[in-house]
Amino acid sequence: MSILSRPEERAVGVGEAPRRSSLGVTWRSVLIGIVLIPINCFWVTVVEVRWFTLDGTCLPLLVTPVFMLFVLTLLNLLVRRKWPRAALDQGELLTVYIMVVISCTLAGHDMLQNLFGVIGHPYWLATPENKWQEKFFRYLPEWLFVRDKEALRGFYTGNRNPFTWDIVRFWVGPLAFWGLFVFVLALMMLCLNVLIRRQWTENEKLAFPIVQLPVAMTDQDTGPGSFFRSRLMWGGFAVAFTVGLINGLNYLYPSVPALKAVKLYDLGPYFTQRPWNAMGWTPISMYPFAIGLAFFMPSDLSFSCWFFYVFRKLQQIVGSLAGWDRAQNSGYPYFNEQSAGAWVMLGLVVLWVMRGYLKQVARIVLGDRRAAQDSGEIVQYRWAVLGLLAGGIFCWVFTALMGMSPWVIIIFFGIYFLLSFTMTRVRAELGTPHEIYFVNPQKIMVPLFGTGGLGAQNLTLIMVLYWFNRCYRCHPMPNQLESFKMAEGGRIAFGRLIALTFFATLAGMAATYWANLHVTYQAGATAKAIGFKSWLGWESFGWLDNWITYPAKVEPVRIAYMIGGAAVVLFLRAMRGAFIWWPFHPAGYALAVSFAMDYFWFAFFISWLAKSLLVRYGGMKLHRQAIPFFLGLILGDYVVGSLWAIIGPALGMSTYKIFI
């Protein structure tokens, strides 16, 4: 029996009394989730902000929710042995997991942690020398910032209790406004996911590689073929766990030999002469979790990811040979512009391919019952469209009150939601990391319009919004859609899941606010908090200062490289549609030139090679038999990484982290 079988396909286990499906969202599952959300948010904040020990929210499959699900599932197996009727079913286990994941998307590396990096930055660090007050303070919406120096003193230096009225009163307003804004963005993403869910999960049947591990872990089958009885799974688990254990001991005791090639090993120092030194930082890594995740990606994508990373390095070498990188004010090879064009075009291509389905959705919203597949579809889609309209109006009013021009609002949120849509598609189809550094509304609009075209006020305000656009690693939208996928097969009732998402978002936001205030005021944001996102403040207002002091003009060459990146995606998409044998995936190019592959390209190469050999010499049967081993690689790496992330804070020290 497959470890990934659906619940309705399973027989009742030995000694297990049959019972009806709970539809997932029960009082006890929600209660467990409520308990785990603040624990998870605090844990993430401690290890990422205070100790910088685990970058678990930088990965497409979030680390701490998987570890919590692992512990909960093992405890549930023990309960099932003694009291079968009291044990949680698969839907309930996944409900808890989804709640913790949603809280992670808010507490994680690229969301509310970033907000705390900017919310007091300009008012704390403005000086007569940098003249920030003269340059852009008049454009800052004061109601979104903490401005009191005494309140900020404890935040940056530590050893203060933030939960007293003389401090917390300065935080309540800004955090409430930002919280409402983030909640509305999450609501709009949820509405988009409701509209596209059926097409991607049922019509196109996308792979959703990220959900395979949590679904396999929660499978209720306890027979010989089950997940936790698989020797191959425990073999992969042991390999990854041992690697993390050895490297963790080496971190504490350098006399213990380390497996250095597992983490980033830079090849750059071996290439010191031109043109080869133009490659710069060229890391190789063999992260067990990355090898495991890549195994579930389509082979053409895993191949394209590492191939286009090598192609990216060749661009740098060719540019060095030709002297293009030495030209005055040269930004060659303009990877930011290439990746911006690639990601925007990738999203437009997906929308174009979906045009027929979107027309059908429009007919359903307008009341065409013949177009609807079930009676509830009309209601769901209508509420989703109303939610999008209401959210759009709110975003317009919010940013207009900030002082942003109407045309800038339209372009800013158009780019933001197009990128969100594209990343969600990439995750659903391919499951790959999507660390698209510096592909965001700010980095697209400045080259297109120049600082003069935007104006100082609009420029200031789009940088005020930079904190949730720097990078999109723990973006809520892909995780929401993956929860919809996990709900399939009757595991979780869809209507209940929508309500659960609302609730978990609010709970996660409150827990994240509390955790960040507690950690920063206790340790000091710039005193002992090693992972505090101070660079978000410097990037936001340092770049703003530079743009105001040295205005950036519209550069045709940058626009040309954006068009070039878009053209490459169009070409790859056309060839992929025309020829079955075509080995290159357009998403591989978009990921490689946007720096998402720097950490993973070699691990993806190893996984692609292993998968190719398995299929070539053993066929799909051997490929399916190997699945538990690669799931074990992911789980073992995550478990040992989580254990080090518990040991470190408990001992008051930094410890080994499995990533970066």
Order of alpha helices (4+ residues) and beta strands (2+ residues): alpha-alpha-alpha-alpha-alpha-alpha-alpha-alpha-alpha-alpha-beta-beta-alpha-alpha-alpha-alpha-alpha-alpha-alpha-alpha-alpha-alpha-alpha-alpha-alpha
